Amino acid sequence: MRSISVSFARRRGRQRTALAATGLAAALALTATACGGSGAHTANSASGAGASQPAGSSDGKAQVPAGLANRLKAHGIDASQWERGGWKNWDRSTWLKDAKDFVNPVIKGLWKPQRMQSAKAADKTVTTKDASAGQGLGDPAPQPVQAVAEKTPYHQYSAPVGKVFFDSPRGPMVCSGTVIKDVNHPGKSNLVWTAGHCVHAGRDGGWYRNIAFVPSYNDDGDSAAQMRTAGATEAAPYGTWWADWVSTSNEWIQRGSEVGNDGSPYDFSILHVKPENGSGKSLEETVGAALDVDFSAPPANQIAEMGAWGYPAAPPYDGLKMFKCLDRPGRLSMGPALPDMYRIGCTMTGGSSGGGWFRVVNGRTVLVSNTSIGPADHSWLAGPPLGQEAKSVYESMSRTYGGQ
């Protein structure tokens, strides 16, 4: 799957935006009014459901609360070393895997504009063996659809879309994400949808670290030359939002891998975020928009058109600009016992992973999937269906952590 990075532009008074897309009837209208387990792995960065988000210190070190320090200690990790860069230790014995072991203390100033630009795309591709696993069960591969650059400023056309940054054993990485509505906290959502492989390495690893979301990254679509000297406002106009809780599926944690496999149909994740620099407003209020999630998982042949949004970062793209692809979806099967994935033609590359797939239902724009995998020739993308497993992850996150 392609990993994408997103940032939000900080602007005031933008309470309504439109996600306009040629070919998607009635435009993808987004408003600032939000409405709104089994198979779920929910991780929190504090010792209990009521624990608060750890604050960053003025010197850039992580502040690790006592509860977190105790949990780290239980795994043989010295919290004081974590604050001094101990998080860079990816030894198997300290790379925490289980849901309850997720830790993500805020390190203020870590994600500076230049570090964001250095983040690499988290590619997730399909091998010939993977693609043949469901041979005869899916639809023929679609024709490539050339990705189209989104109009700028992004906050006017795709406000809920942004980048997800994280650290992995390979260094800073990037994915894409979407602000979604929180049914239990209308109008005040702090939830972001992305891919499972953007937060957890799957069966061969554990939770990634320093996970943060940046809505409307590079809002004006500045060039690489301009961004080399960009400040925080240009790169992250709505600020940087750190994940204090993360949920993904049991299937992804147990089966997921760097290439497409039987964990791919469950390759989704939800972040609960809080602002790095503190704010009385929720993410939804700050950005001015959020999307409903459609968990009905309709068959591909019942959907006339889907759109995928993201920040492709692998060549020929540079990760600085937002792109989109629109196409009629087909089916991709990873095996006879697995749910069919959606597949569309799209030339977006790595970095678009986790980016939302949208469609219009009864005049409303809803999120129906996210970018998970694609082939080495970057001719198409596939995303997981969002059925009962995804709904359970969402409901658990909203009910347990949404209002915190």
Buried (B, 14 or more C-beta within 10 A) or exposed (E): BBBBBBBBBBBEEBEEBBBBBEEBEEBBBBBBEBEBBEBBBBBBBBBEEEBEBBBBBEEEBBBBBEBBBEBBEEEEBEBEEBBEEBBEEBEEEBBBBEBEBBBBBBBBBBBBBEBBBEBBBBBBBBEEEBBEBBEEBBBEBBEBBEBBEBEBBBBBBBBBBBBBBBBBBEEBBBBBBBBBBBBBBBBBBBBBBBBBBBBBBBBEBBBBBBBBBBBBBBBBBBEEEEBEEBEBBBBBBBBBBBBBBBBBBBBBBEBBBBBBBBBBBBBBBBBBBBBBEEBEEBBBBBBBBBBBBBBEBBEBEEBEBBBBBBBBBBEEBBBBBBBBBBBBBBBBBBBEEBBBBBBBBBBBBBBBBBBBBBBBBEEBBBBBBBBBBBBEEBBBBBBBBBBEBBBBBBBBBBEBBBEB
